Amino acid sequence: MQQSNQEVTVTNTAELLEKVFQRLVSANKDNANDHMDFDVWEWPLGVALYGLFKYTRFTGKQEYTDFLIDWYDRHLAEGLPPKNVNSVAPLLALIHLYEQTKNEAYLNVCSEWAEWVMYDMPRTEEGGLQHITIIEDNVEQLWDDTLFMTVLFLAKMGKVTGKQEYVDEAVYQFLLHIKYLHDPETGLWFHGWSFIGRHHFGRTLWARGNCWFTAGVVEFLEIAELEGPVKRYLLEALEAQARTLAKLQESDGMWHTILTDPSSYTETSATAGFGYGILKAVRQGYLDASYAATAEKAVQAVIANIDEDGTVLQVSYGTAIGMNDEHYLNIPICPTAYGQALAIMLLTETLASK
């Protein structure tokens, strides 16, 4: 494990990034239930591939781009899984990769899936994207995860193809999810909302669910190139969340898996997601510069939880919605692709912000 007081320099951050990257791409490929498996077309890899794409674009190394091209070409040749919220996630990096390669096969796949999201994906009351997964239909449920896993892709497709209706739908989904998942009392986010029960399940303020908005909204603003009242509204939601996050951050820079429960374990993937979103928001002028200190503490905390071989430690396993806090407290901790990816995104943004 790295030293928590290690000075963050350009050199050692770049070296650490490479370790985290190599640990991710060398993960075992023999267990479909392993969230570190780099061979399963699902949401953990969707987040990972996007993190790798951002790292690849930052470094400019052709061999990393070739790695992504080889990965996608192989999986497209094998055939893709059924369409759902989580299986859309790997397409976010793919449509970005299309912009670089102009490979029409990539665009064709992305177009087919974007049309499904736009017109055939199950909807909740008020037209929300229902969080349908390979395991559960989750009828009439909104989850905060959906924004990162599906809505970012739809927005990017709208910009790439010139289909403004995609961008407009993505905007609507962000606004609707804020309406039902944002807690006006704290500025934090509930994991989900049921239109059937008219409730927020256990009302748990779960860290990684919150970070999907923190990291996702800064990406969305960049992708959709929003201005005017919608941009203002999204930034107010981010500011409200960041204000409370700054108060809840531990002295070592970490956040607890249940944000408002200091007895719950601290969790690295959420800490990386918060750090990334806040750091980028400061760089873009979305948040006041005073929040940089919160982000820098998160950077140090994540570095302190990276093992010598590049494994990001203290990451919770994939988490469905629970009806009580105990559900979240019992989620096991293990290395995951999204833990690696969120750390990669944070460390890459650290270099970009210097």
C-alpha positions as CSV (number, residue, x, y, z in Angstrom):
1,M,0.0,0.0,0.0
2,Q,1.2,3.5,-0.8
3,Q,2.1,5.9,1.9
4,S,-0.9,8.2,2.7
5,N,1.4,11.2,3.0
6,Q,3.1,10.5,-0.3
7,E,3.7,13.7,-2.3
8,V,1.6,13.8,-5.5
9,T,4.0,14.7,-8.3
10,V,3.5,14.4,-12.0
11,T,6.1,11.6,-12.2
12,N,4.8,9.4,-9.4
13,T,1.2,9.9,-10.4
14,A,2.0,8.8,-14.0
15,E,3.9,5.8,-12.7
16,L,1.0,4.9,-10.4
17,L,-1.5,5.3,-13.2
18,E,0.5,2.8,-15.3
19,K,0.4,0.3,-12.5
20,V,-3.3,0.6,-12.0
21,F,-3.8,0.4,-15.8
22,Q,-1.7,-2.8,-16.1
23,R,-3.4,-4.4,-13.2
24,L,-6.7,-3.9,-14.8
25,V,-5.9,-5.2,-18.3
26,S,-4.0,-8.2,-16.9
27,A,-7.0,-9.3,-14.7
28,N,-8.1,-13.0,-14.8
29,K,-10.6,-13.9,-17.5
30,D,-12.1,-17.1,-16.0
31,N,-14.9,-15.9,-13.8
32,A,-18.0,-14.1,-15.1
33,N,-19.0,-13.2,-11.6
34,D,-15.7,-11.5,-10.9
35,H,-16.0,-7.8,-11.2
36,M,-12.3,-7.6,-12.1
37,D,-12.8,-9.9,-15.1
38,F,-11.8,-7.9,-18.2
39,D,-13.7,-10.1,-20.6
40,V,-17.4,-9.6,-19.7
41,W,-19.5,-7.1,-21.6
42,E,-21.2,-5.6,-18.5
43,W,-21.3,-2.4,-16.5
44,P,-18.0,-2.9,-14.5
45,L,-16.2,-3.2,-17.8
46,G,-18.2,-0.3,-19.3
47,V,-16.8,2.0,-16.6
48,A,-13.4,0.4,-16.9
49,L,-13.3,0.9,-20.7
50,Y,-14.3,4.5,-20.4
51,G,-11.6,5.1,-17.8
52,L,-9.1,3.4,-20.1
53,F,-10.2,5.5,-23.0
54,K,-9.7,8.7,-21.0
55,Y,-6.2,7.5,-20.0
56,T,-5.4,6.5,-23.5
57,R,-6.5,9.8,-24.9
58,F,-4.4,11.6,-22.2
59,T,-1.2,9.6,-22.9
60,G,-1.6,9.6,-26.6
61,K,0.0,6.1,-26.7
62,Q,-1.1,4.2,-29.8
63,E,-0.5,0.8,-28.2
64,Y,-3.3,1.6,-25.6
65,T,-5.7,2.6,-28.4
66,D,-4.8,-0.6,-30.2
67,F,-5.6,-2.5,-27.0
68,L,-9.1,-1.0,-26.9
69,I,-9.6,-1.6,-30.6
70,D,-8.6,-5.3,-30.3
71,W,-11.0,-5.7,-27.3
72,Y,-14.0,-4.2,-29.1
73,D,-13.3,-6.0,-32.4
74,R,-13.2,-9.3,-30.6
75,H,-16.4,-8.8,-28.6
76,L,-18.3,-7.4,-31.6
77,A,-17.3,-10.5,-33.6
78,E,-18.5,-12.8,-30.8
79,G,-21.9,-11.0,-30.6
80,L,-23.3,-8.8,-27.9
81,P,-25.5,-9.7,-24.9
82,P,-29.1,-8.7,-24.5
83,K,-29.8,-5.0,-24.2
84,N,-30.3,-3.5,-20.7
85,V,-29.0,-0.5,-18.7
86,N,-25.8,-2.2,-17.8
87,S,-24.9,-3.7,-21.2
88,V,-25.2,-0.3,-22.7
89,A,-22.3,0.9,-20.5
90,P,-19.4,-0.3,-22.7
91,L,-20.7,1.7,-25.7
92,L,-19.7,5.0,-24.1
93,A,-16.1,4.3,-24.7
94,L,-16.9,2.7,-28.1
95,I,-18.6,5.8,-29.5
96,H,-15.6,7.9,-28.4
97,L,-13.3,5.4,-30.0
98,Y,-15.4,5.7,-33.2
99,E,-14.6,9.4,-33.3
100,Q,-10.9,8.5,-33.4
101,T,-11.0,5.6,-35.8
102,K,-14.0,6.4,-38.0
103,N,-14.7,2.6,-38.0
104,E,-18.3,2.4,-39.3
105,A,-18.8,-0.9,-37.6
106,Y,-18.5,0.9,-34.3
107,L,-21.0,3.5,-35.3
108,N,-23.5,0.9,-36.6
109,V,-23.5,-0.9,-33.3
110,C,-23.8,2.2,-31.3
111,S,-26.7,3.5,-33.5
112,E,-28.7,0.3,-33.1
113,W,-28.3,0.5,-29.3
114,A,-29.0,4.2,-29.1
115,E,-32.3,3.6,-31.0
116,W,-33.2,1.0,-28.5
117,V,-32.5,3.3,-25.6
118,M,-34.4,6.1,-27.2
119,Y,-37.5,4.2,-28.4
120,D,-37.7,0.6,-27.0
121,M,-36.1,0.6,-23.5
122,P,-38.7,0.1,-20.8
123,R,-39.9,3.4,-19.2
124,T,-41.2,4.2,-15.8
125,E,-44.0,6.6,-15.0
126,E,-43.1,10.1,-16.3
127,G,-40.9,8.5,-19.0
128,G,-37.9,7.6,-16.9
129,L,-35.4,5.0,-18.1
130,Q,-36.3,1.9,-16.1
131,H,-33.3,0.3,-14.5
132,I,-33.7,-3.0,-16.4
133,T,-30.8,-5.4,-15.9
134,I,-30.0,-9.0,-17.0
135,I,-31.2,-10.2,-13.6
136,E,-34.2,-8.0,-12.8
137,D,-36.6,-5.8,-14.8
138,N,-36.9,-3.4,-11.8
139,V,-40.3,-2.3,-13.0
140,E,-41.1,1.4,-12.4
141,Q,-37.7,1.9,-10.7
142,L,-35.2,4.8,-11.2
143,W,-31.6,4.2,-10.1
144,D,-28.8,6.7,-10.0
145,D,-26.5,4.3,-11.8
146,T,-28.5,4.7,-15.0
147,L,-27.2,8.2,-15.6
148,F,-23.6,6.9,-15.9
149,M,-24.3,3.6,-17.5
150,T,-26.8,4.6,-20.2
151,V,-27.6,8.3,-20.3
152,L,-24.0,9.5,-21.0
153,F,-23.9,7.2,-24.0
154,L,-27.2,8.6,-25.4
155,A,-26.0,12.1,-25.0
156,K,-22.7,11.4,-26.8
157,M,-24.6,9.6,-29.6
158,G,-26.7,12.7,-30.0
159,K,-23.7,14.9,-30.5
160,V,-21.8,12.5,-32.8
161,T,-24.8,11.8,-35.1
162,G,-26.4,15.3,-34.9
163,K,-29.6,13.8,-33.4
164,Q,-30.7,16.5,-31.0
165,E,-33.6,14.3,-29.8
166,Y,-31.0,12.0,-28.2
167,V,-29.4,15.0,-26.3
168,D,-32.8,16.3,-25.3
169,E,-33.8,12.9,-23.9
170,A,-30.6,12.7,-22.0
171,V,-31.2,16.1,-20.5
172,Y,-34.7,15.0,-19.5
173,Q,-33.4,11.9,-17.8
174,F,-30.9,13.9,-15.8
175,L,-33.7,16.3,-14.7
176,L,-36.1,13.5,-13.8
177,H,-33.5,11.6,-11.8
178,I,-32.6,14.7,-9.9
179,K,-36.3,15.3,-9.2
180,Y,-36.8,11.8,-7.6
181,L,-33.3,10.9,-6.3
182,H,-31.8,14.1,-5.0
183,D,-32.5,14.7,-1.3
184,P,-33.2,18.4,-0.8
185,E,-32.4,18.2,2.9
186,T,-28.8,17.0,2.4
187,G,-28.0,17.6,-1.2
188,L,-27.1,13.9,-1.5
189,W,-28.7,11.2,-3.6
190,F,-30.8,8.2,-2.7
191,H,-29.9,5.0,-4.6
192,G,-33.3,4.6,-6.2
193,W,-37.0,5.5,-6.4
194,S,-40.0,3.2,-6.9
195,F,-43.1,4.6,-8.6
196,I,-45.0,1.6,-7.4
197,G,-44.3,2.0,-3.7
198,R,-43.7,5.8,-4.0
199,H,-40.6,5.4,-1.8
200,H,-36.8,5.5,-1.8
201,F,-36.4,1.9,-0.7
202,G,-34.2,2.1,2.5
203,R,-33.5,5.8,2.0
204,T,-29.8,4.9,2.3
205,L,-27.4,7.6,1.2
206,W,-25.0,5.2,-0.5
207,A,-21.6,6.6,-1.5
208,R,-20.9,5.0,-4.9
209,G,-24.5,5.7,-6.0
210,N,-23.8,9.3,-5.2
211,C,-20.5,9.3,-7.1
212,W,-22.2,8.2,-10.3
213,F,-23.8,11.7,-10.3
214,T,-20.7,13.6,-9.2
215,A,-18.6,12.0,-11.9
216,G,-21.4,11.7,-14.4
217,V,-22.7,15.2,-14.4
218,V,-19.3,16.7,-15.2
219,E,-19.0,14.3,-18.1
220,F,-22.5,15.1,-19.2
221,L,-22.0,18.9,-19.2
222,E,-18.9,18.4,-21.3
223,I,-20.5,15.9,-23.7
224,A,-23.8,17.7,-24.2
225,E,-22.2,21.2,-24.3
226,L,-25.1,22.6,-22.3
227,E,-25.7,26.3,-21.5
228,G,-28.5,28.3,-20.0
229,P,-30.9,27.3,-17.2
230,V,-30.4,23.5,-17.6
231,K,-26.7,23.9,-17.0
232,R,-27.4,26.1,-14.1
233,Y,-29.8,23.6,-12.6
234,L,-27.4,20.7,-12.9
235,L,-24.6,22.8,-11.4
236,E,-26.8,23.8,-8.4
237,A,-27.4,20.1,-7.8
238,L,-23.7,19.4,-8.0
239,E,-22.9,22.2,-5.7
240,A,-25.5,21.1,-3.1
241,Q,-24.0,17.6,-3.2
242,A,-20.4,18.8,-3.0
243,R,-21.1,21.1,-0.1
244,T,-22.3,18.2,2.0
245,L,-19.6,15.8,0.8
246,A,-16.9,18.2,1.9
247,K,-18.4,18.1,5.4
248,L,-18.7,14.3,5.5
249,Q,-15.1,13.6,4.2
250,E,-12.9,11.9,6.8
251,S,-9.6,13.5,7.8
252,D,-7.8,10.9,5.7
253,G,-9.7,11.9,2.6
254,M,-12.1,8.9,2.4
255,W,-15.8,8.7,2.5
256,H,-17.9,6.1,4.2
257,T,-20.0,3.6,2.1
258,I,-23.1,5.0,3.9
259,L,-22.2,8.7,3.7
260,T,-24.0,9.7,6.9
261,D,-22.9,6.7,9.0
262,P,-19.3,7.1,10.3
263,S,-19.4,3.6,11.6
264,S,-19.7,2.1,8.1
265,Y,-16.5,1.2,6.2
266,T,-14.7,3.7,4.0
267,E,-14.9,2.9,0.3
268,T,-12.3,3.8,-2.4
269,S,-14.3,3.7,-5.6
270,A,-16.8,6.3,-4.4
271,T,-13.9,8.4,-3.0
272,A,-12.3,8.2,-6.5
273,G,-15.5,9.2,-8.2
274,F,-16.1,12.1,-5.8
275,G,-12.5,13.3,-6.2
276,Y,-12.7,13.0,-10.0
277,G,-16.0,14.9,-10.3
278,I,-15.0,17.7,-7.9
279,L,-11.5,18.1,-9.3
280,K,-12.8,18.3,-12.8
281,A,-15.6,20.7,-11.8
282,V,-13.1,23.0,-10.2
283,R,-10.9,22.9,-13.3
284,Q,-13.9,23.6,-15.5
285,G,-15.0,26.5,-13.3
286,Y,-18.2,24.6,-12.3
287,L,-17.3,24.6,-8.6
288,D,-15.4,27.2,-6.5
289,A,-11.7,26.8,-6.2
290,S,-12.1,26.2,-2.5
291,Y,-13.4,22.6,-3.3
292,A,-9.9,21.8,-4.7
293,A,-8.8,20.9,-1.1
294,T,-11.5,18.3,-0.8
295,A,-10.5,16.8,-4.1
296,E,-6.8,16.7,-3.3
297,K,-7.6,14.9,0.0
298,A,-9.5,12.3,-2.1
299,V,-6.5,11.9,-4.4
300,Q,-4.2,11.2,-1.4
301,A,-6.8,8.8,0.0
302,V,-7.0,6.8,-3.2
303,I,-3.3,6.7,-3.6
304,A,-3.0,5.3,-0.1
305,N,-5.4,2.5,-1.1
306,I,-3.4,1.3,-4.1
307,D,-1.4,-1.8,-3.5
308,E,2.2,-2.3,-4.8
309,D,0.9,-4.3,-7.8
310,G,-1.6,-1.6,-8.8
311,T,-4.7,-3.1,-7.2
312,V,-7.2,-0.5,-5.9
313,L,-8.1,-1.7,-2.4
314,Q,-11.2,-1.2,-0.2
315,V,-13.7,-1.3,-3.1
316,S,-17.2,-2.7,-2.5
317,Y,-18.7,-5.3,-4.8
318,G,-21.6,-4.5,-7.2
319,T,-24.6,-3.4,-5.2
320,A,-28.3,-3.7,-5.9
321,I,-30.8,-1.5,-4.1
322,G,-31.4,-2.4,-0.5
323,M,-34.3,-1.8,1.9
324,N,-32.1,-0.9,4.8
325,D,-28.6,0.2,5.7
326,E,-27.6,-3.3,6.7
327,H,-27.8,-4.4,3.1
328,Y,-25.1,-1.9,2.1
329,L,-22.9,-2.7,5.2
330,N,-22.9,-6.4,4.2
331,I,-21.6,-5.8,0.6
332,P,-18.2,-7.5,0.4
333,I,-15.0,-5.7,-0.4
334,C,-12.9,-6.9,-3.4
335,P,-10.9,-5.7,-6.4
336,T,-13.1,-4.6,-9.2
337,A,-12.7,-3.2,-12.7
338,Y,-14.7,-0.1,-11.9
339,G,-12.6,0.5,-8.8
340,Q,-9.5,0.5,-11.0
341,A,-11.2,2.7,-13.6
342,L,-12.4,5.4,-11.2
343,A,-8.9,5.6,-9.8
344,I,-7.6,5.9,-13.3
345,M,-10.0,8.7,-14.1
346,L,-9.1,10.5,-10.8
347,L,-5.3,10.2,-11.4
348,T,-5.6,11.2,-15.0
349,E,-7.6,14.3,-14.0
350,T,-5.0,15.0,-11.3
351,L,-2.4,15.3,-14.1
352,A,-4.7,17.3,-16.3
353,S,-5.3,19.8,-13.5
354,K,-1.6,20.4,-12.8
